Each structure stands twice: as C-alpha cells, then as structure tokens.
C-alpha cells in the first residue's frame, strides 16, 4: 500500500501492527507526536506516554491540551509544518530541553487527578450530588 512505500523511503519510520502491549511500544518511544484534527474528549495516548516520561507534541484540539499539560508542546492543529518540525527537532536534539520536558511529563502523570482512588472518589461525589439533586426535586 501507499503508506508502506512512503515509510520505506524514510528509513526511520515503521508502521506497527495493532497491539495491546503499549508498554513495549512506549519503551521504544522518545517523543509522542499527536497532531489530531478531531475534538477528542481526552488524549489518552498523551497520559499513557507521560507515565513513561515521554514528552508529547500535540495539537490544540478537544481534550488533548488538557491531557498534555506541561508535559509537552501544544500547537494549533493547523500550525505550519515548520512549527511542528521545530518542536520535535528541539526535543530530539536538545538534551537539556528533552530531560526537562520528560521530567515534567512524568510529574504531570503523577498529579492527584490521575490517581485511580482520587478519580473514583470524584466519580462517587458527582453521583452522590446527582442523586441528592434528584431527591430534592422529587421532594418539592
């Protein structure tokens, strides 16, 4: 197919088969590129990459900027290609910048909002408030 021919000419890009073993994939990843054009609710790949200290270069669309936070670089999805290249090149070639961004990515992954216990407590709080709201409406 066309994508395989295009990638073959690059020499440093590989099309991977679908896998559920993302830990291995992230173990071979230095920078995650997420140039999404879609209004995603959350950029799960950014959160997963951050857990491995991988900085993300992603687009300002949907929930992706919130998922990237200060653990990466956020660009307009329609920013000039030169902006994307510059962001990736800086992380790839500037070890100090990469190390700083990698540490920020890991810290961002460890924030309280990402803790499963905190997420569950927040979820239950929202449910309880919704139930209380229903009870108040029925009583009136």
C-alpha positions as CSV (number, residue, x, y, z in Angstrom):
1,X,0.0,0.0,0.0
2,X,1.0,3.6,-0.3
3,X,1.7,4.1,3.3
4,X,4.3,1.3,3.4
5,X,6.0,2.7,0.3
6,X,6.2,6.1,1.8
7,X,7.5,4.9,5.1
8,X,10.1,2.6,3.4
9,X,11.7,5.6,1.8
10,X,12.2,7.3,5.2
11,X,14.3,4.7,6.8
12,X,13.5,5.8,10.3
13,X,9.7,5.2,10.5
14,X,7.9,1.9,11.0
15,X,4.3,1.0,10.6
16,X,3.5,-1.2,13.6
17,X,0.7,-3.7,13.8
18,X,-2.1,-3.2,16.2
19,X,-1.1,-4.3,19.7
20,X,-2.3,-4.3,23.3
21,X,1.2,-4.3,24.6
22,X,1.7,-0.5,24.7
23,X,4.3,-0.7,27.5
24,X,6.7,-2.2,24.9
25,X,5.9,0.4,22.3
26,X,6.3,3.3,24.8
27,X,9.6,1.7,25.9
28,X,10.9,2.3,22.4
29,X,9.4,5.8,22.1
30,X,11.3,9.1,22.7
31,X,8.6,11.6,21.7
32,X,4.9,11.1,21.1
33,X,3.5,13.1,18.2
34,X,-0.3,13.6,18.4
35,X,-1.3,16.0,15.6
36,X,-5.0,15.3,16.0
37,X,-7.6,17.3,14.0
38,X,-10.5,15.8,15.9
39,X,-12.3,17.1,19.0
40,X,-11.3,14.2,21.2
41,X,-12.7,14.1,24.7
42,X,-9.3,13.1,26.2
43,X,-5.9,12.4,24.8
44,X,-5.3,9.0,26.4
45,X,-2.1,8.4,24.4
46,X,-0.7,11.6,26.0
47,X,-1.5,10.4,29.5
48,X,0.0,6.9,28.8
49,X,3.2,8.4,27.3
50,X,3.6,10.7,30.3
51,X,3.6,7.7,32.6
52,X,6.8,6.7,30.8
53,X,8.3,10.2,30.9
54,X,7.7,10.7,27.2
55,X,7.0,14.3,26.1
56,X,4.1,14.9,23.8
57,X,3.9,17.2,20.8
58,X,0.2,17.6,20.2
59,X,-2.5,19.7,18.7
60,X,-4.8,22.2,20.5
61,X,-8.0,20.2,19.9
62,X,-10.6,18.8,22.2
63,X,-9.2,17.4,25.4
64,X,-5.7,16.8,24.1
65,X,-4.2,20.1,25.5
66,X,-5.6,19.2,29.0
67,X,-4.1,15.8,28.7
68,X,-0.7,17.1,27.5
69,X,-0.5,19.9,30.1
70,X,3.1,21.0,30.8
71,X,4.4,17.5,29.8
72,X,4.8,18.6,26.2
73,X,4.3,21.1,23.5
74,X,0.9,22.2,22.3
75,X,0.5,23.6,18.8
76,X,-2.5,24.7,16.8
77,X,-3.6,21.7,14.7
78,X,-3.2,23.7,11.6
79,X,0.1,25.4,12.6
80,X,2.6,25.5,9.8
81,X,4.6,22.2,9.4
82,X,7.8,24.2,10.3
83,X,6.4,24.8,13.8
84,X,5.8,21.0,14.3
85,X,9.3,20.2,12.9
86,X,10.9,22.8,15.2
87,X,9.2,21.5,18.3
88,X,10.2,17.9,17.5
89,X,13.7,18.9,16.5
90,X,14.2,20.8,19.7
91,X,13.2,17.9,21.8
92,X,15.2,15.5,19.7
93,X,18.5,17.5,19.7
94,X,18.5,19.5,22.9
95,X,19.2,17.0,25.7
96,X,18.6,19.6,28.5
97,X,15.2,20.6,27.0
98,X,14.3,16.9,26.5
99,X,15.2,16.0,30.0
100,X,13.3,18.9,31.5
101,X,10.2,18.1,29.4
102,X,10.5,14.3,30.2
103,X,10.6,15.1,33.9
104,X,7.6,17.5,33.5
105,X,5.7,14.7,31.7
106,X,6.3,12.2,34.5
107,X,5.3,14.8,37.1
108,X,2.2,15.6,35.2
109,X,1.3,11.9,35.1
110,X,1.6,11.7,38.9
111,X,-0.8,14.6,39.6
112,X,-3.6,13.8,42.1
113,X,-6.3,13.9,39.3
114,X,-4.7,10.9,37.7
115,X,-4.7,8.7,40.8
116,X,-7.4,6.0,40.4
117,X,-8.5,6.4,44.0
118,X,-9.0,10.1,43.6
119,X,-10.8,9.5,40.3
120,X,-13.1,7.1,42.0
121,X,-13.8,9.4,44.9
122,X,-14.6,12.3,42.4
123,X,-16.9,10.0,40.4
124,X,-18.8,8.9,43.5
125,X,-19.1,12.5,44.7
126,X,-20.6,13.5,41.3
127,X,-23.0,10.6,41.5
128,X,-24.0,11.4,45.1
129,X,-24.6,15.0,44.2
130,X,-26.7,13.9,41.3
131,X,-28.8,11.6,43.4
132,X,-29.2,14.3,46.1
133,X,-30.4,16.7,43.4
134,X,-32.9,14.1,42.2
135,X,-34.2,13.6,45.7
136,X,-34.6,17.4,46.3
137,X,-36.6,17.7,43.0
138,X,-38.9,14.8,44.0
139,X,-39.5,16.3,47.4
140,X,-40.6,19.7,46.1
